[in-house]
Amino acid sequence: MADVKDTAKKATTKVKKTVKKAEVKKDAKKVAKNTKDLMKDLRDLTMTELNASLREAKGDLQKTQKMLRQNELPSSHVVSEMKHRIARIKTVISEKQADNAKDEKETK
């Protein structure tokens, strides 16, 4: 009787692990799609809008870090996601600055 319960328990555990892996793959695809969309949207913004977005993201990061220190944040991964967003904004700003510098050289 105990062997049957153990076997059933192991089978249930394997199914749960398989389902979790499938969910993680789906989540990864969503994140990749969201990242591509975010980068496309950021590249469409002007420098002024990018700088405003950067200031806003940094302010949100500070608020979130404060919430994390006060144990008001349910999960800490939000902080790293915000840092990634700030890095993406800075990347787009750098790309635009490089393009502007390249255009200025070509016009001279």
C-alpha positions as CSV (number, residue, x, y, z in Angstrom):
1,M,0.0,0.0,0.0
2,A,2.8,2.4,0.9
3,D,4.5,1.6,-2.5
4,V,1.4,2.6,-4.4
5,K,1.2,5.9,-2.5
6,D,4.9,6.6,-3.0
7,T,4.6,5.9,-6.7
8,A,1.6,8.1,-7.1
9,K,3.4,10.9,-5.2
10,K,6.5,10.7,-7.4
11,A,4.3,10.7,-10.6
12,T,2.5,13.8,-9.3
13,T,5.8,15.5,-8.5
14,K,7.1,14.8,-12.0
15,V,4.0,16.2,-13.6
16,K,4.2,19.4,-11.5
17,K,7.9,19.9,-12.5
18,T,7.0,19.4,-16.1
19,V,4.2,21.9,-15.9
20,K,6.5,24.4,-14.2
21,K,9.1,24.1,-16.9
22,A,6.5,24.7,-19.6
23,E,5.2,27.7,-17.7
24,V,8.7,29.1,-17.4
25,K,9.3,28.8,-21.1
26,K,6.0,30.6,-21.8
27,D,7.0,33.3,-19.4
28,A,10.4,33.7,-21.0
29,K,8.8,34.1,-24.4
30,K,6.5,36.8,-23.0
31,V,9.4,38.6,-21.5
32,A,11.3,38.5,-24.7
33,K,8.4,39.8,-26.7
34,N,7.8,42.6,-24.1
35,T,11.4,43.6,-24.2
36,K,11.4,43.8,-28.0
37,D,8.2,45.9,-27.8
38,L,9.7,48.1,-25.1
39,M,12.9,48.7,-27.1
40,K,10.9,49.6,-30.2
41,D,8.8,52.0,-28.3
42,L,11.9,53.6,-26.7
43,R,13.6,54.1,-30.0
44,D,10.5,56.0,-31.3
45,L,10.8,58.5,-28.5
46,T,12.6,61.8,-28.7
47,M,15.6,62.6,-26.5
48,T,13.5,64.9,-24.3
49,E,11.0,62.1,-23.8
50,L,13.7,59.6,-23.1
51,N,15.3,61.8,-20.5
52,A,11.9,62.3,-18.8
53,S,11.3,58.5,-18.9
54,L,14.7,57.9,-17.4
55,R,14.0,60.4,-14.6
56,E,10.7,58.7,-13.9
57,A,12.2,55.2,-13.9
58,K,14.9,56.3,-11.5
59,G,12.3,57.8,-9.2
60,D,10.3,54.6,-9.3
61,L,13.4,52.6,-8.5
62,Q,14.1,54.7,-5.4
63,K,10.5,54.3,-4.2
64,T,10.7,50.5,-4.8
65,Q,14.0,50.2,-3.0
66,K,12.5,52.1,-0.1
67,M,9.6,49.8,0.0
68,L,11.9,46.8,-0.1
69,R,13.9,48.1,2.9
70,Q,10.6,48.5,4.8
71,N,9.5,44.9,3.8
72,E,6.5,46.3,2.0
73,L,7.5,44.6,-1.3
74,P,6.3,41.1,-1.8
75,S,9.2,40.1,-4.1
76,S,12.5,41.7,-4.7
77,H,12.8,40.8,-8.4
78,V,11.0,44.0,-9.2
79,V,14.1,46.0,-8.3
80,S,16.3,44.1,-10.8
81,E,13.6,44.5,-13.5
82,M,13.5,48.3,-12.9
83,K,17.3,48.4,-13.2
84,H,17.1,46.5,-16.5
85,R,14.5,49.0,-17.7
86,I,16.8,52.0,-16.8
87,A,19.7,50.3,-18.6
88,R,17.6,49.9,-21.7
89,I,16.6,53.5,-21.6
90,K,20.3,54.5,-21.2
91,T,21.2,52.3,-24.1
92,V,18.7,53.9,-26.4
93,I,19.9,57.4,-25.3
94,S,23.5,56.3,-26.1
95,E,22.5,55.0,-29.5
96,K,20.7,58.2,-30.4
97,Q,23.7,60.3,-29.3
98,A,26.0,58.2,-31.4
99,D,23.8,58.6,-34.4
100,N,23.6,62.3,-33.9
101,A,27.4,62.5,-33.7
102,K,27.8,60.4,-36.8
103,D,25.3,62.6,-38.7
104,E,27.2,65.8,-37.6
105,K,30.5,64.3,-38.9
106,E,29.0,63.5,-42.2
107,T,27.6,67.0,-42.7
108,K,30.9,68.6,-42.1
